[in-house]
Structure formats: structure tokens, C-alpha cells
Amino acid sequence: MTLDPRTPILVGGGQVNERTGGVEPVDLIVAAARAAASEAGSPRLLELVDSVRLIGMLSWRYRDPGALVGERIGAAVRHTGYTGSGGSGPQVLVNQAAEDIAAGRADVVLVAGAESWRTRMKLRSQGVRPEWTVQDDSVAPAEVLVPEVPMVFDGQSRIGLDRPAYVYPLFEQALRISSGRSEDEHRGAIGALWSGFSKVAATNPHAWTGREYTADEIVTPSEDNRWISRPYTKLMNSNNMVEQGAALLLCSVGVATRLGIPRDNWVFPHAGTEAHDTYDIAEREALDRSPAIRLAGARVLELSGIGRDDLAHVDVYSCFPSAVQVAAAELGLPLDDPGRPLTLTGGLTFAGGPWNNYSTHAIATLATRLREAPGTYGLITANGGYLTKHAFGVYRTEPPRSGYRREDVQSDVDAQPTTRALTSYEGSGSIESWTVVHGRDGAPERGFVAVRTGTGERTLATTTEAGALARLVGVDVARETAVVAADGTFRFADD
């Protein structure tokens, strides 16, 4: 098969863990980029990078971090770009890079990201600001390649439902209710799921926490594994207290041939898709479903000319157990296939959750797996926000028959049913889902509920009342009646 020299390929992936701390994010990116070039077998590839596209960082703010990376790797970069917050960003950047290389808009693209969050939080607790690179106002901000995921809505912010650690447990409770499991049965099931992820991390040389945990260790609260927001303990939350960087080098077949990059190193992006569910979670038809995952996931396989059974390797975005379960259900993938785990790395709890950059690590890991098993197919799913923005990529060591293909399926998602969200509501309704947030001392502090009105709308409410919290913790309150006040608080109807 004669290949078009503009065919995009992934030739190198690099991953770094900085255990001693103190290294600023752009330097972690540079280290990962050099590791990627080494894997590609061509250190000179870095000098030819003409576009640096980086994942939005939280541990330090740069105006144009790509320009700094370009300088430090010795590249005459023509273009730099950055993403807003959202874990779908790495796969979107690869989708864009593959499309741009195929169209001749770029020749060598570096996609990368890093976080030095553990160091930043340690220094912040001491009242110290790190002496990391500061770009003044003379540096123009990098182009925003992937917009921020909208995550602030009045119905959530007015009651303090303002972070993933509070929202994903609502999805988890909805999954439990639809499964018909008791709370104990469901916690056992998600503990087993997460134990399997930790088993993969134990074999991953790039995992931040490379040990296997039992299901009981994961679901049982302890001094080192406190409740965060029920039913999740700390070991069921993404671990952002890491110092990690990852980088991917993509180029055209023509560049790789000219540099003598071995054919065995070439991994071909076959297809990419993107879509988002409703930005406001209260507007979703169901809290345990994702039309965007279902439609965009099916379409990326169609564009690649394969079915789900053709996939040998899968990495499902794994910030929380509910994210994995929803994605697996929508994609038609079993949760417990020992021959095809749903993670390649161990996931964001165990491999590491460097905020928006996890999937860069996953893609680098997938590329290695594909080189070890030539001809097999791999799938990456990436998720940003509250199970909101989704990106997919299919990869293989053999080229796609019809060239790289990318599609946004948002119009199909927008045609799906939604729910009317009530920012403010006064009246009764049926409890659809709930969670209880615990303090560092282990005591329940606040409860959140999703409530369906008699006419099908959804509203979100909260409580700090001790009796209501005890009931939410100790009783299965699914479909019980809650009375919601105009200020967003609620009580049980029989109280």
C-alpha cells in the first residue's frame, strides 16, 4: 500500500513522574517531549516541531506555555495553542493535529501537558509562591484550541454543588437505583471495578500509585481512606496530588520517512469524534446515561470501519467509577472482561489524575500497547466537566483505508430528549438521586438531592440538617418525597 506522505502518524509518547517535586510544569513537559522523541528514535524531531499544543494547566498560569516549551526544545515553532479546562482536551488536540497534518497545515505537532500540583499545594500551605517562569504582558496569550467546559449554573452554585467530587456521586447513586442493587451490593460492585483498575496500575511503570488494592480496602473508610462524598471514599476519587507530564509527537509519513523513524514506531490515528451532553446536569434526561458517549462512540467505530469486538485495547476515562460505568454501558463494553480491561494505565485514582492531562498519558500508553501487538485496534475515550464533553480516538499500527476521518456529532446529540431544569422551585417531588459530603473528621456535613417534580422537571436541593443527613446516610431514600424550599434547601415530607 502506497501511503500519502501527508498521512498523520503518532511516532512517540513520553511520560514522566517527578517524585522529588519542585519542577515547574513547562519543564515537566520538556522532559516528557524528550522522552517522546527518544521513543520515536529521532531526537532531531523536536527541532522540527512547528506547532506546540498544550493542555490547560491549573498548578501554574502561563500566557503562552507553548512558546516556552518551543524555546527549551530548540524548535522554531510557528504556532502555539492551549486548551481551557476539561479532560477531553488531549484527544481533541490529537484529533485536530491529525486533521491539520493531513491537510498540510502542520508537519510536526507536539501535544502535551503537565501538572506540579503536589508541590504547588505544599508551598501554598506554607504561604510560599514558587519561583517559576512568569511571562509578562508583552507575551500574547496562546490561541485557545479547545474552549473551557461550562460548569457553573445557578441551580448548582446557589446550593454549593460546585465540584466533580460532589456531582459524580449523584450519577453513581442513579446507576445503583437503575441497577436494582442495594447500597451494600453496589458498593461491592464498584469496589471490585476499582480494584481491577488498581491491578492494572500495579503493572504500569508510569503509574503514580503502583500497587493493587482489594475491593474492601477501596470501599471501607479509614484514616487514610476517608469518606469524600458518598458512596465514594478517597480511593474512588481522581488523585490530583501528583507531579506528572506526558507528551505525544505526531508528524506526517513524509517527515517520518525523511528522518528515518522506524516503521515499527508508527501508530496511525484512524478516526476521531467529539460531542457534549447538556452542560447543565439538571437538564439531562437521565443522570446515569450519556447520549453524547453513545452517539460519538458509535460513530468513531463506524468511521474506522470496525465494531466494538474488534477493539483489543480500551482506555475509558476514569475520574470516578460512575464515569466508567456510564461510558461502558453506552459503548456496549463489559465491565469485567479480564481479556480487555477498561483501563490501560490504572485510571485517574491510581495511575494519576493530573487534572486535564490524564488522557495524554493514556494515549501514550496505548501507542506502546499497539506497537507490542501490531495490527490490533485501540480506543481512547476522554471526558471533561461533569461527564459533559467527550472525545474519542481509534488507533492502529496499520493505516486507515480511507485516510484519517474526524467528525463532530453534536447535531445528533442535540436531537435527543432532555429535561426541563428548575433553578428555583418551591414544592414537593420525588428523590431521584442523592449524596452526602463528609468533612475531614468523617462527619456528614451536607447533603445534595436531585428531585423530580410531579410534571417531570428536575431541581437540585441541599440540606445541612442533622436528621436529614442521618437519613440520607442510613436509608435508601430513592423515590421518597422531598419538600423543596425557595432557597434551595429541602426536608423530607414526613418530617
Secondary structure, DSSP 8 states (H G I E B T S, - for coil): ----TT-EEEEEEEEEE-SS----HHHHHHHHHHHHHHHHT-GGGGGG--EEEE---SSS--S-HHHHHHHHHT---SEEEEE-S-TTHHHHHHHHHHHHHHHTS-SEEEEEEEEEHHHHHHHHHTT---------TTS---EEEE-------HHHHTTT--SHHHHHHHHHHHHHHHHT--HHHHHHHHHHHHHHHHHHHTT-TT-SS-----HHHHHS-BTTB-EEETTEEGGGS-----EEEEEEEEEEHHHHHHHT--GGG-BEEEEEEEEE--SSGGGSS-TT--HHHHHHHHHHHHHHT--GGGEEEEE---SSHHHHHHHHHHHT--S--TTS-S-SS-HHHHT---GGGHHHHHHHHHHHHHHHSTT-EEEEEEEETTTTEEEEEEEESS--TT--EEEE-HHHHHTS----B-SS--EEEEEEEEEEEE-TTS-EEEEEEEEE-TTS-EEEEEE--HHHHHHHHHS--TT-EEEE-TTSBEEETT-
